[in-house]
Amino acid sequence: MEKIIRLLLLTLFLIPSWGVAADPLKTIQAKSWVKEGLEYFSTQEYDKAIRAFTTAIAIDPNLSNAFNNRGAAYEKKGQYDEAVADLSKALALDPNYGNAYFNRGNTYEKKGQYDQAIGDYTQVIALEPKWVHAFNNRGSVYAKKGDYDKAIEDFTQAIFLDPNSANLLYNRGRIYEKIGQYDKAIRDLTQAIAMDPDPAPPYFCRGMAHWKKGLYDQAIGDLSRAIALDPQDAYAYSYRGSAYEKKGGYDQAVADFTQAITLDPKDANAYNNRGNAYEKKGLREKAIEDFTKAIALNPDFADAYNNRGAAYYNLENNVQALKDLKNAARLGSKGAQQWLSQMGEKW
């Protein structure tokens, strides 16, 4: 569920460190261009901002914050190499420029260079030990690297520094949910929702924790709220459908899986799940259609082969059932392997 890992506080800090110019008049002119660039940046006119910062640099090439700000604008445009170059130049001019380390860390994270990002955020923390966003962002990078213990440590420190941040509680809660500490996840997410009831992700994540604990009514309640806040979230429909299916509400499950497919027609899991619901309703031909679509989208989908094989078996089409079960077994389905072993069949 990497989809929900999205509340990253990537604020781009744009002001401080002017640097020292030999000519005071040039400094004044350059600062004027930097201020103009910041105005363009604030209205998301990044090309104009870049031109203004470039003019400032041409007038006074020692302005570290002009390089920092232009790097931030390049980052916003997705020009990450240019951003890193400018932010590195800002740091060459001012090695203690925490904002530039922070912005470069954000850029490295966008580039997928997680170790470099962690190094920059760590440098920010060394310079400014109470910089909440640096702990938050480093925690997010640790999570992307799968180092969940360190992620939780960073989010916990961020929460200590800013205990009233719903985003920070959400970020720690989603990691607890990911590693199976569902009660801790529910605690954090409930606090986050109490602080800010409007974002959908905390409801979705808490719904997932309830779902994994087998608390399907609570899961349905949370996922329904997530859907109300974000009707375009296919995953929320899909998991609510699974909760309905667990409760025997097959019609509701089919409706939710259908909506998930409408929102994301390439989601093989949604087709497979709807197929299971159809199978439980006794609509095996429809189930087979869905399993076939899931396999077309993901030819290595062992569960879909296994489920289609079972549906064919129930329709007494043993030839096709055996073929599907063997495919499922080759792809690692333990259920298919066990079934074939009991039948004395090899795969």
N, C-alpha and C positions, 0 to 999 in steps of 0.2 A: 504494500500500500504506500509506495513512495509518493503517490499522487498527493497524499495529504501532508507530506512533509514540505510546507510551503510558507509558514509564518516566520520568515527570516528577517531580522531587523537590519536591513542593509542600508541604513541611512548614510548618505554621502556627505561627509563633513567638508565644508568648502572654504571656511574662513581661516584664520591666523597667519603666522609667519610671512611677513612681507619681505624679509631679506634686506640687505643694505646695498644701495646704489651709490656710485661715485658722484653722480650729478643729482642734486635734490629736485631740480625741475623735471628731470626724466622720471624720477620716482613718483612725483605727483601725477604726471601724465600716465604712467603705467598703472598706477592705482586706479585712476579714472576708468581705464579700459577693463581692469579686473572687475570693478563694480558693475560696469555695463554687462560684462560677461555673466556675472552672477544673476543679474536681472533676467537675462535671456535663459539662463539655466533654470530659474524658478518657474518660468513659463514653458519649460520643456522645448525651447528652441535651441537645440544642442549645436546645430551647425553654426548659428550666429554666435553662440557662446564660445565655441572653439575659435572662431575668427577673432573675437574680442580678446580672448586670452592669448592668442598667437600674436596679436598686435602688442599686447603688454609685454610679452617675452622679447619681441623684437626691440622694443624701447629699452627694456631693462632685463637682460637675461639672468639676473641674479634673484628674481622674485620666485622664491620657492612655492608660494601659494598659487602663482599663476600656472606653474607646471602641475601642481596638485589639482587645481580646478579643471584644467584642460584634460588631465588624465581622467577625472571623474566624468567629464562630458563624453570622452571617448568610451568609457565603460558603459555609459547609458546607451550609446549607439551600437554597442556590441563589438567595438574595435578594441579588443582586449590587448593585443600586442602593443598598439600605440599607447594605450592606457598605462600598461606596465612601464613602458619606456619613460613616459612623463613622470609617473609617480616615483620611479627610481631616480630620476634627475632631481626631483624635489627633495628626496632624501639625501642625495649627494650634497645638495646645497645646505640642508639642515638635517643632520643625522638624528636629531631628537624630535622630529616632526611626527607626532603621534597620529594626526589625521591622515598623513600620507601613507603610513604603515597600514592604517585601518582600511583606507580605500584600495591600497594594493592587495591587501588580504582578500577583500571582496572580489577583486578582479581575478586573483589566482583561483578563488573558489569557483567563479564562473567558468574559468578555463579547465576546471577539473584537476588543478595542481594543488591537491589538498595539503601536502606536507609544507609547501611554500606558504599557503594561506595560514596554516597553523603557526608557522614561524613568525609571520607578520603580526597576527593577533597576539601572540605571546609577547612580542616586542611592545605592542601597545599596552598590554597589561603591566609590563615592567615599568613603562613610563608613567602610566596612569592606572594604579591598582584598583580604582573604583569605577573604571569604564565598563558599565553594564553591557553595552552592545558588543564589546570585544569578547567578554565571556560568553554571551549568547551565540555570537557567530562562530567562535571557536568550538563551542559545544555542537553546533549544527554540522561543522566540518567533521568533528570526531564521529558524529552519528553516521555521516555519509561513508566514513571509512570503516564503519562497523565496530568502533571502539566505544561501546555504549556506556561503560563504566565512567570513562573520562567525560563523555557527553553529559551524563547525569551530574558529575562533579561540577562542571562548568555552569550548567543551568541552575544548579542549587546555589552556587555562589552568586549568580546573577539575581536570583530570587532574593537572596539575603540582602543584596544591595538595593533591590527595588521590589519589595514584597507586594506591591499593589499592581503589578503588571500581569494582566490576563495572558498576554502572549507568552511570557516566560513560563507560566504554569502550564500552558498548553504544550509548549515545546518539551518540557520535562515529562508531562503526562503521556505524550505520544511515544516517547522512548520507553517509558514503563510499559505501555501497552504492547510495544513491539517485542520486548524481551519477556513478556508473559507475567509481569507483576501487575495483574489487573486491578487489584484493590488499590494499590498506590496510584495507578493511572486514573481510576475513577475519582479518587480523592482530589488529585490535582485538577482534573478536568471539571469537576463539579465546582471547585473554587474559581476556575477561570470563567465558567459560565455565569457564576454569581456576580463576578466583577464586570463582565461584558457579555450580555446574553445575545448579542446580534450576530457574531460570526458563526458560520456553519461548521467549520472543521472541528471545534471541540465537541459538538454534539455527535458528529460522525465518529470521532475517535472514541468517545465514551460509549457510543452504541456498539462499536467493535469490541470493546472490553466486555460489555454486558453479553454480547453474542458469544464470545469465546468462553465466558463463564456459564453459558447455558441459560442465561436469564433473558429469554427471547421477548417477553413482553416489554421489559425495560429497553431492550435493543430496538424494538419496533418504535417505541416512543421517541427515543433519541434520533433514530434514523428518519423518522417522519418529520421531526423538527428540522433536521439538517436539510431535508428535501424542500421544506417550506421556505427555508432561507436561501437555498441554492438549488432550484429546480433542474439545473443542467448537470447535476452530478450523477453520472451513470452508476458509479460505484455504490452510492447510497441506495439507489433503487435495487441494485443487484443484491446487496447484503440484506436489505429489508425483505426482499423476496425469499432469500435463504432462511431468514427467521420465520417468515410465514410458513414456508415449507416444513420446517422443523416442527411447527405447531399443527401441521396437517391442513393448513389453509392454502390448498393448492391453487384455487382460483386467484386468490390475491397474489400468490407467488408468480403465477403465469403473467398476471398483469404487470407486476413489477419488473420481471425479467424482460418482458416485451418493451417496456419503456426504456430499460437499460440498453437494449439492442437498438432502439430508435435513436438514442443519444450517441451510442458508440457501436455502429454496425460491424466493427472489426473485433469486438470482444468475444473471443471464442468461449470464455468461461460462461458468459451470459447465455449463449446458445446451449451449452452443455447443461447448465442449471435448469433452463426452461425445459429442455428435453427430459430431465429427471422428473420435473413436476408433471409433465404430460404423461410420462410412464406411470407415475403413481395414480394419475387419474384414469389410467387404462387406455389412453390415447396413444397407442404404440406407434402408429404410422407417423403421427406428428412428432413423436419423440425421436424416431429414426431420422426424420428430416432435420431436426435440430442437431442431433449428434453428427450427422453428415456435414452440416454447415460448420460445426465446430472443428471437425477434422480438416476441412478445406482451408480454414483459417490457420490452423495449427496442426500440420501433418504429424507432429510428434506428441500429440495429446493422448497419452495413455488412457486416462479416465474416459475420454469420449469413445475410444475404441472399445473399452471394456463395457461401457454403458450401452453402446449400440449392439455389441455382441449379446448382451443380456436381453435386450429388446427383441432381437432376431430369434433368440432361443425361445422366448415366451410366445413368439409367433410361429414356432416350430420350423423355422428356417435354419436348420442345423448347419448347413454348409456355410452360409454367410456368418452365422454365429461363431463357428469354429475359426473361420478366417480372422474375424475381428478380435477374438480372444487371444489368438496367437500374436497378432500385431500388438495388442495391449501388453501381453507378457514380455515380448521382446523389448518393449519400451519401458519395462520396469514395474508394471502393475502387479502388486503382490496378490490382489484378489484374483486376477486372471491366471496368474501362475498356479495358485492354489486350486482353482477350479479345473484347470487343465490337468494338473497332477492327479486329482480325484477321478478324472475321466480317463486316465492312462494315456494322455496325449502329450507329445513333446512340442516344443516351440522353438 
